[in-house]
Amino acid sequence: MEKINWGIIGCGDVTELKSGPAFNKVKNSALVAVMRRDAAKAKDYAHRHNVPKWYDDAAALINDPGVNAIYIATPPSTHEIFTIAALVAGKPVYVEKPMAVNYDAAINMVKMAVEKNGKLAVAHYRREQPLFKKIKQLISDKVIGDVRLVRLDYYKKALTKEALLDNKNAWRVDPSIAGGGLFHDLAPHQLDLMYYFFGEAKTVSGVATNQAGLYKADDTVAGNILFKSGVIFSGLWSFGIIGIAERDCCEITGTNGKISFSFFEGLTITVTVNATTEQFTFDKLQHVQQPMIEKVVSYFLGERYNPCSGNDGITIMKWMKEMSAK
């Protein structure tokens, strides 16, 4: 294989800017086919993005001989079936987060990758972005000394009744489709970065509840991790507060200082050591997944290791399961 010719299953909103165009901007990579159940929308996407082929049937795309790698960007409830179908067809898979609708489905996906000697990467793409790579470097260089504590606060206002009438919001809070609520949609990015920064967990625990009662899924989660390194993580996610209380903040505290940043809404890292504060600001990425896609293409071509493996994805699914346990 000298070039990755991608087929997208599920060319919805997430692929419009975050990922789709990047497949044509990465060396030795091209987007050659897309699929969506709504044929008119699949055709429209292909026309607007200059994609040669479009389908309204996933099996047809998977079995297209001109497609040699699959990107799965459907809701989590179909990740398992499409990943397994692609691996059976002998094609490597790049699958969106959360990796699957639940922990057991994620395990099945990895088992099939092993059985078929296939390649499976998970779109925890923030670990390849410059901002978060800089944080990892600061931690590794012990700029704030030895890390002791991590505190994450992520609060968003409740979805309105009108917003819940829009399917692009509604499915994300339907446990049968998303596996859980907005915690399951957004926390994989945050928790994967914790895994990227600090490694394996010794214990994970938490509690989840539906405080506002606006939909079936839980809207509030409190989670704790004791990492094998001794670092203690505490996180609180709330999706039912008033707008004025919205917050996206993570603070990493070490023996000599702290690192502060946001996961989704900021481009600046603030580092405080003793009485000195320094900031690192990064440019906004046009396509947020492009750095990860570059690494995935190299992995699929046999040029490097997997940037985010199926086993990494299983770890995050397990953590979310333990944090949201009843």
Order of alpha helices (4+ residues) and beta strands (2+ residues): beta-beta-alpha-beta-alpha-beta-alpha-beta-alpha-beta-alpha-beta-alpha-alpha-alpha-alpha-beta-beta-beta-beta-beta-beta-beta-alpha-alpha
